[in-house]
Amino acid sequence: MARAFLALGLLVASCNAGTTVWSGNFNSYPNASAFDNCKYSGSWADEVGEWQWYIHGAENTSYYLALDPSFKNPADTNETHGLRVRIDTTSTWNSQFERTDDPVVDSTAVSVPEKTTANLGTGNLLYHFSISHPSTNLPDPTLEHQICFFESHFTEMKYGVSPNGSQLTWMVQSVPQYEFDFSPGTWINIAYDIDASRFSASTVGLWASTGSNPLVKVVQNMAASTSTNSEDWHLGVLRLVNGGTPEDWYFSGVYIETAPITTSVGTGGGGTTSGTSTSSTTKSQSSTSSSSSSTSSAPQSTQTAYGQCGGTGYTGPTACSSGWSCVAVSPPYYYQCLQQ
């Protein structure tokens, strides 16, 4: 298997938008070396901001992970860059987590950290991400790939499986439900719709589009054995073979929101509300709610619950809504509005 993971959301300014409860926005990460601070080292307490990188090989971080504007959906105006994840035979799945029924694996992964305080297992949630790949280091259509899944794999994307290995296929309980052309350079936008008292209702549907087109409901919700502990959502790729050629996968626009869905691509997960944004690029390490000083009389925008409120490269709101404080989750990279 080869792995490459990531995860989850922000707030959007749209009359049809839900509220973001988890953000995977990459704006606060200046370069791939920032992920060195969140490599798994025998403890789940070493997350950095939104991510924990716990599947990786012996090469430098910059070999497996890279951040660049060319790695994001061009329609995504909310992020300055996307993430490229590379899989090859040097990247390995940590043997202490290897199940005896699994093959030996090549792996690279970044996953949702345990520090999120959002409940990602109740209500009606939409799990957003955009995925693509370049014309080099192509994914192998003869090998099974499991993409963007929960630990129980009740829903996921797959590549390299029947009936058409070259198609990106949405699965529910390991049964194909919808296929996409996955040509190089094509951006596919996805939202898993997990509904009705959320996971307790045990249904999942699919919203999708390509390029800059708005998301549409392509598969209505159906029964599934949904489950999550709010920590087991993985955005990325698991290749079920050891020894394949290098593959590059691109991700952007990653966030989780409550219903109703944000259908526009590249605007969700931004974290800005109405008003003027602040000019601060780095939040101070204070764990209390604060706003940047300003001589303007215009009202400052405020960040919503669980939204990003500071960090390296961040330019959005630094003040949290009433009852919430801007907490240094992983200074200087990431600050988040958490309940006081």
N, C-alpha and C positions, 0 to 999 in steps of 0.2 A: 504494500500500500504506500501511496505517497500522499502526504497531507499538506494542506495550506488553508488556514482558517482565518476568520475575522467575525465582527458582529455589530451592531445596533444603533438607534435614532435621535432626532431633534424636533423642535417645534416649527410649524409652518404658518405663514400668513395667507390663509385662504378661507373663503366662506364655507368650503366643504371639507376643511381639514380637521383631523383629530389633534390630540395633544401628544407630543413626543415624550416617551418615558425612558428612552435610552438612546444615546447618540454614539455613532461610530465615526463621526466626522474626523478627517485627518489633518485639519488645518493647524492644530496645536502641535504637530510633530514636524520639526524642522528638517529632519532627514532620517534615514533608516536606523542610524546609530542610536536614536532615542529608544528604540525597542530593546537595546541591550539592557536597559533598566528593568525589563519585564520578562527576561528569560526565566523559564522554570528552573529552579535550582534545588528542588527537594521540598519546597514550600509553596503553598498557594497564596502566600501573603506578599508576593513581590510583583503585583500588577503595576502598570504605569497607566494612569488615566483609565481609558476605556478598555485597554487590551492586556492580555497576558500571552506572551509568546512561549509556548511550552513544547513545541515540536520543532526541532531544528537540528542541523548537522554541525560538523566541526569547522566549516568555513566561516568567514566573517559574516556578520549580519547583513552587510550590504550586498552579499552574493545572493542571499535568499529573498531579501525584501528590498524594495526600492520605492521611493515616492517621487512622482513627477506629474506635471499637467497632462502629459501624453497618456498616462495610465488611468484617466478618468473619462467618463462619458462627457463629450463636449457640451451636451445639453445641461450638465450640472453646473449651475452658476453659483452654487453654495459652497463649493470646495475649490481650493487652489490646486490640489493634486489628488491623484488616486494612488492605489497601491498595486505594485506588481509583486506577485508571489511566484517563486521558482521552485520546482521540484526536480530532483535528480537523485542519482544513487548515493550521493554523499550525505543526503539528509535522511535522518533515521528516526523512527518512532521509538521513544524511550522504552527500553525493554521491561522496565518494572510495571508498565501499564499494558504490556502485550498480553492478549488472551491466547490461550493454548489453541483455540480454533482459528486464529488469524494467521495468514501467511506473514513472512518477513516483509517489512515495509520500508519504502522510501518516504520521507515525511518532512513537511514544513508547515507550521501552524501558528496562527494567532487567534485567540479566542476571547469570548466575553469574560471579564474578570469577576471574582467573587465580591468585589467591593460595591457593586451596584445595590442600592437599597430599594429599587423599584420592584414591585411584584409583577413578574412577567408571566404569571400562570393563572390570571383570572380576568374576566371581562371579554371584550372583543378587541383583539390586537392584530395589527398589520406589521409583518416583518419585511422591511424593504431592503433591496440591494440591486445594484446593476453589475453585470458581468460581461466580460469580453476576453478575447485573446488576440495576439498579433499574428502576422504571417510567418514569423519565425518561432522556433521552439514550440511547434504545434502539439496539441493534445493528441494522443494516440487513440483512434476510434476502435481499435481492437482490444483495448484494455478497459475494464470497468472503472469508472470514476464516480464517487459519491460526493455530492457538492451541496454545501449550505444546509446542514441538517442538525437535528437534535440528537442526543445520545441514543434515544430509542429508535431513531430513524423512521418515525411515523410519517414524516413527509420530508422530501429532499429532491434535489435535481440529480440526474444521472447522465453520464456520457459514456459511450462505448458499450452500450447494452442493446439487446434486441428490443423492438424489431428493426431499428435503424441506428447503428452505432455512431454515425456521424451527426446525429441529431441530439440536441440538449433536451432531455425528457424529464417532465415533472412526474414524480411518483407519490402515491399515497399507499401506505402499507405494502410497499414493494410492487405495486401494480401501476403500470404506465397509464397516465391520464391525459397528458398534453405534450406535444413536441414542438421544438423550435429549430429553424435553420441556424446553425452555429458557425457561419463563415467567418474567416478572419476579419477583424475590424467591425463586426456587427455588435452593437451594444444591446443587450437584452435586459429589460427592467422588470423586476419581479417583486411581488408582495404576497406573502403567505397570509391568508385570511383565516385566523383561528378564532372561532366565534362561540357566542352564547354562554354567558357566564364563563367565558373563555374556555379554558381547557376542560372544565367539568362538563361542558356541553358536548365535547368530543366531536367537533366537526372542523373541517379545513377546506378552504377554497383557494382559488388562484386568480390574481390580477396580474396582467402582463402587458408589455408593449415593447417596441424597438426604437432606438435612436431617441428623438425628442418627443415622440408621440405620447399622449397621456395614457395612463394605465386604464385598462378596461377589464371587466370581470370575464375571464375566458372559461372558467370552470366554477360552477356553483358549489357551495359547501356540501361536503359529504361526510359520512361517519368515519371516524378514525380513532385509534387508541392514543389520543393526545396526552402528553405529559411533559413537564419541565420543572426544574427546581430553581428557575430564574438564573441559572449559571451554566447551563449545558447547551446553549445555542452556539453553533460553530459556523462561521462564514468562511468557506474555503473548499479545498479539494482533497479527497482521499483516494489515491490510486491503488487499486488492489493487486499490485504486482511489484516485485522488487526487480530492479535492473532495467527499467524503461529509460528512454531517452529524456533529456531535460525538457520541461514544459514551463511556459510562462502563462500566468492567469492574471487578469486585471479586475479590480473591484473598486467601486465608488458608490456614493449615495446610500450608505448603510445606516439604517435607523429603525426603531420600533415606535409605533404610535398607536393610540387608542382610536377606535372608529369614531366618526366616519373617516374614510380613507382620503389621503391627499393624492389626487390622480396626476397632478402635474409633475413632470420629471425634473429633478435638479433644484427644486425649491424646498422640499421637505428636509427636516433635520437641521434647519438653519439657526434656530434658536432666537431669532429676532421677532419682536412684536412691534406694534405701531409706535411711532415716535422717532427720535433721532438716536443713532448709535453713538457710543462713546469712542474716543480716539485712543483709548488705552490699548496696548498690545500685550501687556503682561500684568496679570493680577498680582497684587501683593500677597504675601503668605498668611495674611490674617484669615482666621476661620469665621469671622463675623461678617454679616452683610454690610456692604459699603458701596459707594458709587464714586466714580472719578470726579475730581474737581473740575469745574467748568465755569467759564465766565458768561456762557450763553444762557439766556432765559428759557430756551426751548426745553420741553420736558424730555427727560432721559427715558429710553426704553428700558424695560426690566426683563430679566430672564425668568422663564417659568420653572416649575418644579422639575428637578433632575437635569435641567439644561446646563450646558457649559457656560461658565461666567468668567473665565480667565485662562491664561496659559500662553506658552510660547507661540507667537504668531497669531493669537486670537484677537479679533477686532470687534466682536459683538458686545452685547450688554454685559456690564460687570456688576450690576445691582440685581438682586433677586427680589421676587415678589414677596409680599407681606407674609411673615411667618417662616421664611426660608432664608438660609445663610449661605454665602459663597465660601465653600470649604476647600482648602488645599488638599485635594485627593492625592495628587502626585506632582508636587512642585518641582521645577517651574513649568512642567508640561501641561498640567490639566487641573482645573478648578471647577467644581460642580455645585449647583444650588441644591442643598439638602435641608431637611426639616430641622428647625431649631429644637 
